[in-house]
Every structure is written in structure tokens, then in C-alpha cells.
Amino acid sequence: QTSAVYNQCAGCHQSNGMGVPGVFPPLVGHVPQILEAKGGRDYIIQLLLYGVQGEITYKGQKYNGVMPAFGQLKDDQIAEVLNHIATQWGNDKLLPAGFKPFTAEEVKALRDKKLTAAQVYELRKTLNLK
Ligand code: HEM
């Protein structure tokens, strides 16, 4: 399956979703982990709208780059790319029970928060990701 919007992510996270160790985190396995956490669904939408900056660790690798904001995309495009990364590369088999596809409406509802990438990082801490 392809996604025109995902082409804008693949330069960093790679077309196979594996990222680059220590530089760009993988999305394989990682997106379901975020979605399983309490608050993870709202977090990942805001990550796309506003970006994130701060040190993160995933599977023993540290990342300390900048995830750029993609707020210039339309609500339905953000929903589409989130559904793409939630279901590609076997991620569909790891999703929490009852996962429902992202909708443009829930993206729109988080736009008025207008967070900075540093505030998104503070929000991320509340997920207690391992
Ligand atoms: C982190 C998705 C585009 C660089 C992440 C994370 C996700 C993600 C789900 C994990 C966040 C976390 O663990 O909390 C996407 C999607 C993109 C995209 C869907 C396209 C719409 C990009 C691009 C770049 C990039 C183009 C490079 C210019 C990064 C970096 C991180 C990250 C460096 C780690 C941030 C940090 O160290 O704080 N991205 N990404 N991403 N992304 Fe992206």
C-alpha cells in the first residue's frame, strides 16, 4: 500500500519504516507502542501538527533530533498518514484492541492548542513510554 503523504516522511523514517538507528526512530512497532499508551492517540496527532524536540529512547537507542511540524497538511491528510503508519509493516497486528482509524475531525479538534515542539515533548513524558 502507498501513501502520497508518507513520501514526506520516508526521507527520514525510510520507506520500510525502519528509520536510521540513533538518528530517525523506526515507526515499525513504535507507532503501536505510542497508541497503546494512555493519551497516545492525542499525542501522535499533536506530534504531526506541532513536531517534537527532546531526547527520546526507543529500543535502547537514543534520538535527540527534531521531528518537524506537519501542520501545513490538511486535516484529512494527517489522518491518512497516521492511518498509514498505524497499519503498515505489520503494525496493524500490534494495535491495541478496538483501534479506530484516525479522522479529520479529531485532527481539527487539536489544531487550536497551538503547541510548541518543546510542549509536545512535555506531553510525551506523560505517556511514560519505555
Ligand atoms: C519522531 C512520524 C516526518 C524526523 C517521530 C515519531 C513518529 C514520527 C511517530 C515518534 C515520536 C515519539 O516517539 O514520540 C513521522 C511522520 C512523518 C515524519 C508520520 C511524515 C508526515 C519526519 C521527517 C523527519 C523526521 C521528514 C526528518 C526531517 C524525526 C525525528 C524524530 C521523529 C528526528 C525523533 C524526535 C526526537 O528525537 O525528539 N516521527 N515523522 N520525521 N521524527 Fe518523524
Backbone and ligand atoms as CSV (ligand in chain L), in Angstrom:
chain,resi,resn,atom,element,x,y,z
A,1,GLN,N,N,0.845,-1.203,0.000
A,1,GLN,CA,C,0.000,0.000,0.000
A,1,GLN,C,C,0.879,1.251,0.000
A,2,THR,N,N,0.447,2.281,-0.726
A,2,THR,CA,C,1.247,3.501,-0.772
A,2,THR,C,C,0.447,4.659,-0.189
A,3,SER,N,N,1.154,5.701,0.152
A,3,SER,CA,C,0.542,6.911,0.688
A,3,SER,C,C,1.334,8.085,0.164
A,4,ALA,N,N,0.670,8.974,-0.567
A,4,ALA,CA,C,1.371,10.144,-1.102
A,4,ALA,C,C,1.953,10.971,0.036
A,5,VAL,N,N,1.217,11.087,1.119
A,5,VAL,CA,C,1.714,11.904,2.230
A,5,VAL,C,C,2.939,11.248,2.864
A,6,TYR,N,N,2.934,9.919,2.964
A,6,TYR,CA,C,4.075,9.252,3.614
A,6,TYR,C,C,5.393,9.512,2.882
A,7,ASN,N,N,5.322,9.840,1.604
A,7,ASN,CA,C,6.563,10.202,0.891
A,7,ASN,C,C,7.303,11.325,1.602
A,8,GLN,N,N,6.567,12.177,2.304
A,8,GLN,CA,C,7.189,13.299,3.025
A,8,GLN,C,C,7.848,12.854,4.332
A,9,CYS,N,N,7.607,11.638,4.727
A,9,CYS,CA,C,8.186,11.102,5.963
A,9,CYS,C,C,9.347,10.174,5.659
A,10,ALA,N,N,9.280,9.564,4.465
A,10,ALA,CA,C,10.179,8.454,4.140
A,10,ALA,C,C,11.644,8.872,4.053
A,11,GLY,N,N,11.901,10.146,3.737
A,11,GLY,CA,C,13.294,10.608,3.684
A,11,GLY,C,C,14.001,10.408,5.013
A,12,CYS,N,N,13.259,10.512,6.090
A,12,CYS,CA,C,13.843,10.307,7.430
A,12,CYS,C,C,13.511,8.913,7.971
A,13,HIS,N,N,12.239,8.561,8.008
A,13,HIS,CA,C,11.839,7.279,8.624
A,13,HIS,C,C,11.964,6.091,7.671
A,14,GLN,N,N,12.276,6.347,6.393
A,14,GLN,CA,C,12.522,5.325,5.370
A,14,GLN,C,C,11.216,4.675,4.894
A,15,SER,N,N,11.248,4.218,3.650
A,15,SER,CA,C,10.016,3.635,3.089
A,15,SER,C,C,9.638,2.336,3.784
A,16,ASN,N,N,10.609,1.660,4.401
A,16,ASN,CA,C,10.273,0.438,5.146
A,16,ASN,C,C,9.961,0.723,6.617
A,17,GLY,N,N,9.899,2.011,6.998
A,17,GLY,CA,C,9.528,2.372,8.364
A,17,GLY,C,C,10.583,2.077,9.413
A,18,MET,N,N,11.774,1.705,8.975
A,18,MET,CA,C,12.808,1.293,9.939
A,18,MET,C,C,13.646,2.459,10.455
A,19,GLY,N,N,13.485,3.658,9.870
A,19,GLY,CA,C,14.277,4.791,10.329
A,19,GLY,C,C,15.768,4.569,10.137
A,20,VAL,N,N,16.551,5.339,10.881
A,20,VAL,CA,C,18.013,5.229,10.865
A,20,VAL,C,C,18.441,5.193,12.326
A,21,PRO,N,N,19.002,4.069,12.794
A,21,PRO,CA,C,19.307,3.933,14.226
A,21,PRO,C,C,20.097,5.120,14.780
A,22,GLY,N,N,19.604,5.676,15.877
A,22,GLY,CA,C,20.281,6.789,16.533
A,22,GLY,C,C,20.023,8.144,15.897
A,23,VAL,N,N,19.356,8.174,14.749
A,23,VAL,CA,C,19.120,9.449,14.054
A,23,VAL,C,C,17.613,9.695,13.865
A,24,PHE,N,N,16.942,8.766,13.203
A,24,PHE,CA,C,15.495,8.861,12.983
A,24,PHE,C,C,14.860,7.574,13.507
A,25,PRO,N,N,13.966,7.668,14.485
A,25,PRO,CA,C,13.439,6.434,15.079
A,25,PRO,C,C,12.579,5.644,14.096
A,26,PRO,N,N,12.561,4.318,14.257
A,26,PRO,CA,C,11.673,3.500,13.421
A,26,PRO,C,C,10.221,3.771,13.773
A,27,LEU,N,N,9.346,3.519,12.825
A,27,LEU,CA,C,7.900,3.596,13.072
A,27,LEU,C,C,7.335,2.195,13.253
A,28,VAL,N,N,8.058,1.200,12.763
A,28,VAL,CA,C,7.649,-0.201,12.924
A,28,VAL,C,C,7.680,-0.547,14.417
A,29,GLY,N,N,6.577,-1.026,14.938
A,29,GLY,CA,C,6.490,-1.374,16.355
A,29,GLY,C,C,6.294,-0.164,17.255
A,30,HIS,N,N,6.877,0.946,16.874
A,30,HIS,CA,C,6.880,2.159,17.691
A,30,HIS,C,C,5.508,2.845,17.691
A,31,VAL,N,N,4.857,2.896,16.526
A,31,VAL,CA,C,3.548,3.560,16.463
A,31,VAL,C,C,2.518,2.803,17.323
A,32,PRO,N,N,2.443,1.450,17.237
A,32,PRO,CA,C,1.528,0.737,18.129
A,32,PRO,C,C,1.850,0.968,19.609
A,33,GLN,N,N,3.147,1.082,19.934
A,33,GLN,CA,C,3.523,1.336,21.335
A,33,GLN,C,C,2.938,2.671,21.801
A,34,ILE,N,N,3.056,3.704,20.953
A,34,ILE,CA,C,2.508,5.022,21.301
A,34,ILE,C,C,0.991,4.932,21.451
A,35,LEU,N,N,0.341,4.210,20.531
A,35,LEU,CA,C,-1.127,4.149,20.545
A,35,LEU,C,C,-1.664,3.338,21.717
A,36,GLU,N,N,-0.818,2.469,22.268
A,36,GLU,CA,C,-1.237,1.675,23.418
A,36,GLU,C,C,-1.208,2.499,24.703
A,37,ALA,N,N,-0.352,3.522,24.740
A,37,ALA,CA,C,-0.210,4.338,25.947
A,37,ALA,C,C,-1.444,5.218,26.139
A,38,LYS,N,N,-1.792,5.446,27.405
A,38,LYS,CA,C,-2.893,6.371,27.703
A,38,LYS,C,C,-2.510,7.761,27.200
A,39,GLY,N,N,-3.376,8.359,26.388
A,39,GLY,CA,C,-3.083,9.678,25.825
A,39,GLY,C,C,-2.297,9.622,24.531
A,40,GLY,N,N,-1.933,8.414,24.113
A,40,GLY,CA,C,-1.063,8.274,22.952
A,40,GLY,C,C,-1.702,8.729,21.642
A,41,ARG,N,N,-2.993,8.522,21.560
A,41,ARG,CA,C,-3.687,8.896,20.316
A,41,ARG,C,C,-3.665,10.422,20.118
A,42,ASP,N,N,-4.003,11.169,21.154
A,42,ASP,CA,C,-3.953,12.634,21.056
A,42,ASP,C,C,-2.508,13.113,20.888
A,43,TYR,N,N,-1.579,12.419,21.563
A,43,TYR,CA,C,-0.166,12.801,21.438
A,43,TYR,C,C,0.312,12.695,19.995
A,44,ILE,N,N,0.010,11.575,19.332
A,44,ILE,CA,C,0.587,11.358,17.996
A,44,ILE,C,C,-0.027,12.339,16.982
A,45,ILE,N,N,-1.268,12.740,17.184
A,45,ILE,CA,C,-1.858,13.777,16.325
A,45,ILE,C,C,-1.110,15.090,16.526
A,46,GLN,N,N,-0.866,15.432,17.778
A,46,GLN,CA,C,-0.178,16.702,18.070
A,46,GLN,C,C,1.277,16.652,17.627
A,47,LEU,N,N,1.891,15.471,17.669
A,47,LEU,CA,C,3.242,15.302,17.128
A,47,LEU,C,C,3.269,15.707,15.654
A,48,LEU,N,N,2.255,15.302,14.907
A,48,LEU,CA,C,2.206,15.672,13.485
A,48,LEU,C,C,1.905,17.163,13.317
A,49,LEU,N,N,1.004,17.697,14.108
A,49,LEU,CA,C,0.635,19.112,13.969
A,49,LEU,C,C,1.767,20.057,14.370
A,50,TYR,N,N,2.510,19.676,15.410
A,50,TYR,CA,C,3.432,20.643,16.021
A,50,TYR,C,C,4.893,20.175,16.084
A,51,GLY,N,N,5.175,18.928,15.724
A,51,GLY,CA,C,6.535,18.400,15.840
A,51,GLY,C,C,6.890,18.067,17.279
A,52,VAL,N,N,8.117,17.595,17.484
A,52,VAL,CA,C,8.595,17.336,18.855
A,52,VAL,C,C,10.094,17.537,18.882
A,53,GLN,N,N,10.584,18.009,20.011
A,53,GLN,CA,C,12.025,18.174,20.189
A,53,GLN,C,C,12.387,17.804,21.612
A,54,GLY,N,N,13.354,16.912,21.757
A,54,GLY,CA,C,13.807,16.461,23.063
A,54,GLY,C,C,14.318,15.043,22.936
A,55,GLU,N,N,15.132,14.619,23.909
A,55,GLU,CA,C,15.723,13.275,23.791
A,55,GLU,C,C,14.687,12.187,24.034
A,56,ILE,N,N,14.620,11.242,23.122
A,56,ILE,CA,C,13.745,10.086,23.298
A,56,ILE,C,C,14.574,8.815,23.151
A,57,THR,N,N,14.100,7.757,23.782
A,57,THR,CA,C,14.769,6.459,23.675
A,57,THR,C,C,13.751,5.458,23.174
A,58,TYR,N,N,14.145,4.686,22.176
A,58,TYR,CA,C,13.285,3.596,21.703
A,58,TYR,C,C,14.160,2.379,21.446
A,59,LYS,N,N,13.781,1.258,22.061
A,59,LYS,CA,C,14.537,0.006,21.935
A,59,LYS,C,C,16.029,0.218,22.177
A,60,GLY,N,N,16.335,0.945,23.239
A,60,GLY,CA,C,17.728,1.108,23.651
A,60,GLY,C,C,18.534,2.118,22.854
A,61,GLN,N,N,17.917,2.723,21.816
A,61,GLN,CA,C,18.620,3.738,21.016
A,61,GLN,C,C,18.123,5.119,21.424
A,62,LYS,N,N,19.047,6.043,21.563
A,62,LYS,CA,C,18.664,7.423,21.873
A,62,LYS,C,C,18.528,8.237,20.586
A,63,TYR,N,N,17.542,9.128,20.596
A,63,TYR,CA,C,17.318,10.061,19.480
A,63,TYR,C,C,17.224,11.455,20.078
A,64,ASN,N,N,17.891,12.388,19.483
A,64,ASN,CA,C,17.793,13.758,20.002
A,64,ASN,C,C,17.780,14.733,18.839
A,65,GLY,N,N,16.857,14.523,17.934
A,65,GLY,CA,C,16.730,15.384,16.769
A,65,GLY,C,C,15.475,16.224,16.872
A,66,VAL,N,N,15.036,16.702,15.748
A,66,VAL,CA,C,13.798,17.474,15.680
A,66,VAL,C,C,12.866,16.779,14.707
A,67,MET,N,N,11.714,16.446,15.196
A,67,MET,CA,C,10.658,15.961,14.307
A,67,MET,C,C,9.908,17.208,13.837
A,68,PRO,N,N,9.987,17.529,12.525
A,68,PRO,CA,C,9.364,18.774,12.065
A,68,PRO,C,C,7.839,18.731,12.175
A,69,ALA,N,N,7.239,19.898,12.342
A,69,ALA,CA,C,5.776,20.018,12.358
A,69,ALA,C,C,5.239,19.825,10.938
A,70,PHE,N,N,4.076,19.177,10.837
A,70,PHE,CA,C,3.413,18.982,9.546
A,70,PHE,C,C,2.023,19.619,9.540
A,71,GLY,N,N,1.902,20.722,10.295
A,71,GLY,CA,C,0.621,21.421,10.401
A,71,GLY,C,C,0.136,22.026,9.094
A,72,GLN,N,N,1.050,22.125,8.130
A,72,GLN,CA,C,0.650,22.656,6.808
A,72,GLN,C,C,-0.198,21.641,6.032
A,73,LEU,N,N,-0.148,20.373,6.436
A,73,LEU,CA,C,-1.012,19.372,5.786
A,73,LEU,C,C,-2.468,19.609,6.208
A,74,LYS,N,N,-3.380,19.157,5.375
A,74,LYS,CA,C,-4.802,19.260,5.699
A,74,LYS,C,C,-5.178,18.194,6.737
A,75,ASP,N,N,-6.274,18.451,7.437
A,75,ASP,CA,C,-6.721,17.509,8.476
A,75,ASP,C,C,-6.843,16.086,7.936
A,76,ASP,N,N,-7.435,15.947,6.752
A,76,ASP,CA,C,-7.628,14.585,6.219
A,76,ASP,C,C,-6.303,13.960,5.798
A,77,GLN,N,N,-5.327,14.777,5.414
A,77,GLN,CA,C,-4.019,14.224,5.062
A,77,GLN,C,C,-3.280,13.726,6.309
A,78,ILE,N,N,-3.427,14.449,7.406
A,78,ILE,CA,C,-2.798,13.999,8.662
A,78,ILE,C,C,-3.459,12.712,9.133
A,79,ALA,N,N,-4.786,12.663,9.062
A,79,ALA,CA,C,-5.484,11.427,9.441
A,79,ALA,C,C,-5.026,10.271,8.554
A,80,GLU,N,N,-4.866,10.552,7.276
A,80,GLU,CA,C,-4.479,9.496,6.336
A,80,GLU,C,C,-3.073,8.970,6.631
A,81,VAL,N,N,-2.130,9.871,6.897
A,81,VAL,CA,C,-0.760,9.391,7.131
A,81,VAL,C,C,-0.674,8.676,8.485
A,82,LEU,N,N,-1.465,9.112,9.449
A,82,LEU,CA,C,-1.485,8.399,10.738
A,82,LEU,C,C,-2.059,7.003,10.563
A,83,ASN,N,N,-3.123,6.881,9.754
A,83,ASN,CA,C,-3.677,5.543,9.497
A,83,ASN,C,C,-2.683,4.686,8.732
A,84,HIS,N,N,-1.922,5.337,7.864
A,84,HIS,CA,C,-0.903,4.603,7.104
A,84,HIS,C,C,0.150,4.018,8.051
A,85,ILE,N,N,0.743,4.869,8.903
A,85,ILE,CA,C,1.833,4.372,9.758
A,85,ILE,C,C,1.312,3.439,10.856
A,86,ALA,N,N,0.026,3.542,11.188
A,86,ALA,CA,C,-0.540,2.633,12.193
A,86,ALA,C,C,-0.755,1.226,11.639
A,87,THR,N,N,-0.845,1.109,10.298
A,87,THR,CA,C,-1.244,-0.184,9.725
A,87,THR,C,C,-0.202,-0.817,8.805
A,88,GLN,N,N,0.871,-0.083,8.470
A,88,GLN,CA,C,1.905,-0.636,7.584
A,88,GLN,C,C,2.877,-1.532,8.346
A,89,TRP,N,N,3.638,-2.293,7.592
A,89,TRP,CA,C,4.812,-3.030,8.083
A,89,TRP,C,C,4.466,-3.993,9.227
A,90,GLY,N,N,3.217,-4.469,9.259
A,90,GLY,CA,C,2.819,-5.366,10.344
A,90,GLY,C,C,2.332,-4.649,11.591
A,91,ASN,N,N,2.380,-3.300,11.594
A,91,ASN,CA,C,1.882,-2.558,12.763
A,91,ASN,C,C,0.420,-2.863,13.042
A,92,ASP,N,N,-0.360,-3.165,11.982
A,92,ASP,CA,C,-1.788,-3.469,12.174
A,92,ASP,C,C,-1.996,-4.625,13.155
A,93,LYS,N,N,-1.029,-5.555,13.206
A,93,LYS,CA,C,-1.177,-6.713,14.098
A,93,LYS,C,C,-0.828,-6.388,15.545
A,94,LEU,N,N,-0.252,-5.207,15.769
A,94,LEU,CA,C,0.202,-4.827,17.114
A,94,LEU,C,C,-0.677,-3.748,17.749
A,95,LEU,N,N,-1.694,-3.294,17.018
A,95,LEU,CA,C,-2.521,-2.191,17.516
A,95,LEU,C,C,-3.342,-2.620,18.722
A,96,PRO,N,N,-3.624,-1.667,19.629
A,96,PRO,CA,C,-4.478,-2.006,20.765
A,96,PRO,C,C,-5.874,-2.436,20.298
A,97,ALA,N,N,-6.488,-3.305,21.063
A,97,ALA,CA,C,-7.839,-3.785,20.732
A,97,ALA,C,C,-8.783,-2.600,20.614
A,98,GLY,N,N,-9.640,-2.635,19.610
A,98,GLY,CA,C,-10.628,-1.579,19.440
A,98,GLY,C,C,-10.102,-0.333,18.753
A,99,PHE,N,N,-8.878,-0.409,18.221
A,99,PHE,CA,C,-8.333,0.742,17.489
A,99,PHE,C,C,-9.291,1.172,16.385
A,100,LYS,N,N,-9.567,2.476,16.344
A,100,LYS,CA,C,-10.400,3.021,15.268
A,100,LYS,C,C,-9.569,3.959,14.413
A,101,PRO,N,N,-9.770,3.954,13.097
A,101,PRO,CA,C,-8.985,4.834,12.232
A,101,PRO,C,C,-9.102,6.305,12.655
A,102,PHE,N,N,-8.011,7.028,12.478
A,102,PHE,CA,C,-7.997,8.469,12.750
A,102,PHE,C,C,-8.938,9.166,11.768
A,103,THR,N,N,-9.593,10.219,12.242
A,103,THR,CA,C,-10.476,11.002,11.383
A,103,THR,C,C,-9.986,12.448,11.297
A,104,ALA,N,N,-10.376,13.116,10.208
A,104,ALA,CA,C,-10.035,14.532,10.031
A,104,ALA,C,C,-10.606,15.369,11.180
A,105,GLU,N,N,-11.764,14.977,11.702
A,105,GLU,CA,C,-12.403,15.753,12.769
A,105,GLU,C,C,-11.541,15.783,14.028
A,106,GLU,N,N,-10.941,14.644,14.389
A,106,GLU,CA,C,-10.145,14.662,15.622
A,106,GLU,C,C,-8.823,15.411,15.422
A,107,VAL,N,N,-8.327,15.473,14.193
A,107,VAL,CA,C,-7.138,16.297,13.917
A,107,VAL,C,C,-7.517,17.774,14.079
A,108,LYS,N,N,-8.614,18.147,13.452
A,108,LYS,CA,C,-9.092,19.546,13.515
A,108,LYS,C,C,-9.274,20.018,14.963
A,109,ALA,N,N,-9.797,19.117,15.798
A,109,ALA,CA,C,-10.090,19.481,17.187
A,109,ALA,C,C,-8.838,19.824,17.989
A,110,LEU,N,N,-7.665,19.345,17.545
A,110,LEU,CA,C,-6.428,19.597,18.296
A,110,LEU,C,C,-5.622,20.754,17.725
A,111,ARG,N,N,-6.092,21.341,16.626
A,111,ARG,CA,C,-5.337,22.436,15.994
A,111,ARG,C,C,-5.284,23.700,16.838
A,112,ASP,N,N,-6.332,23.966,17.607
A,112,ASP,CA,C,-6.334,25.240,18.345
A,112,ASP,C,C,-5.434,25.203,19.576
A,113,LYS,N,N,-4.822,24.060,19.872
A,113,LYS,CA,C,-3.878,24.004,21.013
A,113,LYS,C,C,-2.610,24.794,20.720
A,114,LYS,N,N,-2.194,24.818,19.442
A,114,LYS,CA,C,-1.007,25.567,19.032
A,114,LYS,C,C,0.192,25.378,19.961
A,115,LEU,N,N,0.613,24.145,20.120
A,115,LEU,CA,C,1.747,23.843,20.992
A,115,LEU,C,C,3.068,24.095,20.274
A,116,THR,N,N,4.116,24.285,21.061
A,116,THR,CA,C,5.479,24.280,20.519
A,116,THR,C,C,5.982,22.836,20.561
A,117,ALA,N,N,7.079,22.576,19.823
A,117,ALA,CA,C,7.679,21.238,19.828
A,117,ALA,C,C,8.148,20.863,21.236
A,118,ALA,N,N,8.579,21.852,22.014
A,118,ALA,CA,C,9.003,21.578,23.399
A,118,ALA,C,C,7.807,21.195,24.271
A,119,GLN,N,N,6.662,21.826,24.042
A,119,GLN,CA,C,5.448,21.466,24.797
A,119,GLN,C,C,4.964,20.064,24.417
A,120,VAL,N,N,5.146,19.694,23.155
A,120,VAL,CA,C,4.773,18.334,22.742
A,120,VAL,C,C,5.676,17.317,23.450
A,121,TYR,N,N,6.934,17.689,23.644
A,121,TYR,CA,C,7.860,16.808,24.374
A,121,TYR,C,C,7.395,16.623,25.821
A,122,GLU,N,N,6.923,17.703,26.456
A,122,GLU,CA,C,6.385,17.599,27.829
A,122,GLU,C,C,5.161,16.681,27.850
A,123,LEU,N,N,4.318,16.815,26.826
A,123,LEU,CA,C,3.143,15.947,26.712
A,123,LEU,C,C,3.575,14.484,26.573
A,124,ARG,N,N,4.633,14.263,25.782
A,124,ARG,CA,C,5.139,12.899,25.572
A,124,ARG,C,C,5.534,12.239,26.884
A,125,LYS,N,N,6.126,13.023,27.785
A,125,LYS,CA,C,6.580,12.462,29.068
A,125,LYS,C,C,5.419,11.862,29.853
A,126,THR,N,N,4.226,12.423,29.689
A,126,THR,CA,C,3.077,11.933,30.452
A,126,THR,C,C,2.615,10.553,29.966
A,127,LEU,N,N,3.112,10.098,28.825
A,127,LEU,CA,C,2.737,8.761,28.323
A,127,LEU,C,C,3.524,7.655,29.011
A,128,ASN,N,N,4.657,8.050,29.666
A,128,ASN,CA,C,5.539,7.067,30.315
A,128,ASN,C,C,5.954,5.939,29.373
A,129,LEU,N,N,6.392,6.300,28.177
A,129,LEU,CA,C,6.849,5.294,27.218
A,129,LEU,C,C,8.166,4.701,27.694
A,130,LYS,N,N,8.344,3.407,27.507
A,130,LYS,CA,C,9.600,2.757,27.927
A,130,LYS,C,C,10.628,2.860,26.801
L,1,HEM,C1,C,9.899,11.006,15.560
L,1,HEM,C2,C,6.242,10.192,12.461
L,1,HEM,C3,C,8.450,13.011,9.185
L,1,HEM,C4,C,12.375,13.162,11.984
L,1,HEM,C5,C,8.730,10.523,15.003
L,1,HEM,C6,C,7.779,9.659,15.671
L,1,HEM,C7,C,6.754,9.436,14.813
L,1,HEM,C8,C,7.053,10.149,13.590
L,1,HEM,C9,C,5.504,8.592,15.062
L,1,HEM,C10,C,7.947,9.060,17.080
L,1,HEM,C11,C,7.666,10.089,18.134
L,1,HEM,C12,C,7.841,9.565,19.540
L,1,HEM,O1,O,8.467,8.541,19.800
L,1,HEM,O2,O,7.310,10.216,20.433
L,1,HEM,C13,C,6.502,10.935,11.303
L,1,HEM,C14,C,5.586,11.096,10.190
L,1,HEM,C15,C,6.189,11.923,9.291
L,1,HEM,C16,C,7.505,12.242,9.820
L,1,HEM,C17,C,4.212,10.441,10.085
L,1,HEM,C18,C,5.653,12.496,7.999
L,1,HEM,C19,C,4.406,13.105,7.967
L,1,HEM,C20,C,9.739,13.237,9.621
L,1,HEM,C21,C,10.774,13.902,8.860
L,1,HEM,C22,C,11.877,13.928,9.663
L,1,HEM,C23,C,11.536,13.302,10.913
L,1,HEM,C24,C,10.624,14.438,7.442
L,1,HEM,C25,C,13.264,14.485,9.375
L,1,HEM,C26,C,13.416,15.719,8.773
L,1,HEM,C27,C,12.031,12.656,13.223
L,1,HEM,C28,C,12.904,12.681,14.390
L,1,HEM,C29,C,12.178,12.088,15.426
L,1,HEM,C30,C,10.886,11.681,14.868
L,1,HEM,C31,C,14.319,13.235,14.461
L,1,HEM,C32,C,12.654,11.936,16.874
L,1,HEM,C33,C,12.426,13.264,17.574
L,1,HEM,C34,C,13.267,13.463,18.800
L,1,HEM,O3,O,14.415,12.998,18.841
L,1,HEM,O4,O,12.766,14.130,19.736
L,1,HEM,N1,N,8.265,10.802,13.744
L,1,HEM,N2,N,7.642,11.640,11.045
L,1,HEM,N3,N,10.233,12.874,10.856
L,1,HEM,N4,N,10.836,12.067,13.550
L,1,HEM,FE1,FE,9.236,11.861,12.297
